[in-house]
Amino acid sequence: MVDIASKISTKLHFYQDELDKQWFAVLDDLREGGTINMFGAPRHLVETYDVPQEFADAICIKWMEQFGS
């Protein structure tokens, strides 16, 4: 018998990873454009894409962790 909860969890993680990649691409483009300091990126996401502040903060932190020490 297949564990349905496990399959659903796996799919949710896949979709979250894909969503993260899309947001990371937006942030990469913003960084490469050099028009704003990346600490202003959450505000940019809120104002440009009308996402909640909490989401913008979380996705930017996750993106910035790629460049961590």
N, C-alpha and C positions, 0 to 999 in steps of 0.2 A: 504494500500500500504506500502510495506517495504521500509525503508529508506536505499537505497543501499550504500550511502556514509558512513552511520553509521556502516553497516555490514563490509564494507571494512576496516574502521578505527579499528574496534574491532579485525578483523583478523590480521591486521598489528601489533597491540599492542601485540597480542598473539605470533606472530612469533618473534617479537623483544624480548619479555620476554624469549622465548625458546632459542634464540640466545645468550642472556645475560647469561642464565644458563649454556650454553656450554662454553662460555668464562670464566665464574666464576669458573667452574670446573677446567679449565686449570690453572687459577690463584690460586685456592685452592691447587692443586697438587704442584704447584711451591712453595707456601708458606710452605706447609708441608714438602717439600724436604729440605728446609733450605739452599739451595745452593746460593741464592742471596738475597740481601736486596730488599724488595718489592718495594722500590722506583725505582729500576732498572727494574721492570717488564715491563713497556712500551717498553723499548729498547729490552728486550728479545722477546716480541711479534713481534716487527718489524723485528728483525733478524731471528727469528725462523719460523714465520708464514707469513712473507712478507706482513704484513698489513701496511696501511699508518700510519704515526706517529700520526696524529690527532685522528684516530680511537683508536690506542693503548692507547693514553693518556685518551681519553674519557671513554673507557671501564674500565681502571684501576681506574680512579676516581670514577666511579659508583660502582665498586667492593669495593673500600676502604671505601666508605660511609656506608657500612654495619657495619663497625667497629668504626664509628664515636662516638664522645663524647656525 
